Amino acid sequence: MPQLDAFPITRRWPPTDPSVIQLYAFPTPNGVKASIALEELGLPYEAHRVTLSDADVKSAEFLSLNPNNKIPALIDPDGPGGEPIGLWESGAILIYLAEKTGKLLGRTEADKYQVIKWLMFQMGGVGPMFGQLGFFYKFAGSEIADPRPRERYIAEAKRLLNVVEGALDGQEWIAGDFSIADIALAPWLNGLEFYGAKEIVGWNDLKHTPAYVERFMARPAVKKGMVTPPRDG
């Protein structure tokens, strides 16, 4: 694999075909963004299962590609100028893949920035706030007696959902046509089920958002991407 020798991560997760994109991920709301995008775009790739355990994400090999020790990350052996490129941060990966193919970024330059706007909304708002909601509602933070952190993130999740609800009034996808903004947003909305938090954030009071998630989850590429790489080894 001469073109990937410069990436130490390939020694721990060796490629079968080093000529295709190498994805290092786990099926979390962030992790599946990359696999769904690759499936939707029809790009050939290999998915390597990198768990959230320190043994994986804090290994020297993974840190050599992503010093921030978070999935997803990828290597494209056919990057800009035909040279290999390593990438991390799910939003950056989505923009890269969309620009590489000229797809899922809208039809015009103006559309592109509407898509990126909603992508940033997910990256800066929905992802961090829903993640904190999960921590304080379902996981270790739920044991904290002080109700204020939990109440803060429940309220913020409700606010963000109302923003989404308003944007979806009169259209099927968040930025017009189906795009990387949907690939970023919908898995996090779907994650409220995993957190057991739908009722507490008023999910059943929403009209457009539940149908939006159902449309998204019904897409064949989404169905495959949601389980790639598999959760169990």
Secondary structure, DSSP 8 states (H G I E B T S, - for coil): -GGGTT-THHHHS--S-TTSEEEEE-SSTTHHHHHHHHHHHT--EEEEE--SSHHHHTSHHHHHH-TT--S-EEEETT-GGG--EEEESHHHHHHHHHHHHT-SS-SSHHHHHHHHHHHHHIIIIIHHHHHHHHHHHTSGGGG-S--HHHHHHHHHHHHHHHHHHHHTTT-SBTTBSS-HHHHHHHHHHHHHHHHT-TTTTTGGG-SSHHHHHHHHHTSHHHHHHTTSS-S--
